[in-house]
């Protein structure tokens, strides 16, 4: 909280000095965005969520929490080379509230037009369009595909980035970015477990993007190391495994304890994207890969393909997305499953639950209509047919017997100002 206040006060002080009050309007630009939406899911056996940070989701009762959000942004010109940005967003949080949070609070320095350095609270652009994931108006569809954006909703960091742009000749340009920082507190309610707090985890990565006429190609890599991990009692599980390793004289259980202990884990993302937009036609394709060395975060592949064609103010579109997680099975447990010991049985059960909690294999076929009925406003209607063979963490409150098939209907109004 102290960092947020310091960044905000620094920007406001810079804007107020040394200019006069009449100069403030010229140097300060206020803008905003928002989405009002409702979601309906045709089953009561599982709750549909936008991402893993949302504690509850939509069922057969219309839900207005999932996609609704409001953001306000202030951009200030401090000098010819120095700019500042503050952004506050209110959306459905892990604790069930719409408590506003600072998503951006940064200073940017542009010593030459081709180079920019930013520091403060920044968005994380690991995935295509991730930096504007809360701005519904910027997307053709209702929401970013949950298979790609919903698994680990890491959106902000306190740190710095460096961006350089090179002209490649003709209409082509190359944008290179490197970033490093600490992830801002991101609470994730894990299936059956207390919240997982990723706040403070170090993240670093690089992005390369080529723009050539209507084509945009993007490659990204990011790596972060988990510092906090799970809250108790899940965090106690490696200790029990270490104890049984000592009692049984089985070093294999020590190795399993390391695989179960999320703290110290290394996660890596690889992302490739391609977009085409010219005239009324637009298309976008993305492929992401997540890799880790921990049982609770199995490796996965995810991607989506979206197409749209605008006819005057109306754009029909189609979207297909999928995630496939590699099921690793239970890690080595030695003689634990055979021990006539209640604690051993509980440890085995907890390890099995942890190994399955984030196994997500799911595909979605969606069709929708976007109507730009007013300047800076749109209305979207979308129907999704979802098939989840391994629901994992993309759904909440899964009931026994659910077959993983459902239809989700959404309607939203997006606006920017």
Secondary structure as GFF3:
##gff-version 3
##sequence-region A 1 417
A	DSSP	alpha_helix	2	16	.	.	.	ID=ss1
A	DSSP	alpha_helix	21	27	.	.	.	ID=ss2
A	DSSP	beta_strand	28	41	.	.	.	ID=ss3
A	DSSP	beta_strand	47	48	.	.	.	ID=ss4
A	DSSP	beta_strand	69	77	.	.	.	ID=ss5
A	DSSP	beta_strand	82	91	.	.	.	ID=ss6
A	DSSP	beta_strand	101	112	.	.	.	ID=ss7
A	DSSP	beta_strand	115	123	.	.	.	ID=ss8
A	DSSP	three_ten_helix	130	132	.	.	.	ID=ss9
A	DSSP	three_ten_helix	136	138	.	.	.	ID=ss10
A	DSSP	alpha_helix	146	149	.	.	.	ID=ss11
A	DSSP	beta_strand	156	169	.	.	.	ID=ss12
A	DSSP	beta_strand	172	183	.	.	.	ID=ss13
A	DSSP	beta_strand	187	189	.	.	.	ID=ss14
A	DSSP	beta_strand	195	197	.	.	.	ID=ss15
A	DSSP	beta_strand	202	212	.	.	.	ID=ss16
A	DSSP	beta_strand	215	225	.	.	.	ID=ss17
A	DSSP	three_ten_helix	234	236	.	.	.	ID=ss18
A	DSSP	alpha_helix	237	248	.	.	.	ID=ss19
A	DSSP	alpha_helix	251	260	.	.	.	ID=ss20
A	DSSP	beta_strand	266	278	.	.	.	ID=ss21
A	DSSP	beta_strand	281	292	.	.	.	ID=ss22
A	DSSP	beta_strand	300	311	.	.	.	ID=ss23
A	DSSP	beta_strand	314	325	.	.	.	ID=ss24
A	DSSP	three_ten_helix	336	338	.	.	.	ID=ss25
A	DSSP	alpha_helix	342	357	.	.	.	ID=ss26
A	DSSP	beta_strand	361	374	.	.	.	ID=ss27
A	DSSP	beta_strand	377	390	.	.	.	ID=ss28
A	DSSP	three_ten_helix	392	394	.	.	.	ID=ss29
A	DSSP	beta_strand	395	396	.	.	.	ID=ss30
A	DSSP	beta_strand	405	416	.	.	.	ID=ss31
###
